[in-house]
Amino acid sequence: MENKQKPDFLFESINYKILLIGLAVIGLGFILMSGGGSDDPKVFSDAIFNFQRIRLAPTVVLIGFGITIYSIFKKSKQ
């Protein structure tokens, strides 16, 4: 008889789902931070200092880090 052992994971599946959500939020924050440059290097564009890149995107990234930290510290039901 074979004694098959179920793989032992460090976290439960809900932890991994929350972790993936956190990573997606971090990715969204970095996407929000991108852009705003000028096509002509001799022309300065004020678009890099708008609300989206200065306030919103870093806040979204920090929220994503908070979600991933929560997914690591979330207790299992065992």
Secondary structure as UniProt FT lines:
FT   HELIX           13..33
FT   TURN            41..42
FT   HELIX           46..49
FT   HELIX           52..56
FT   HELIX           57..73
//
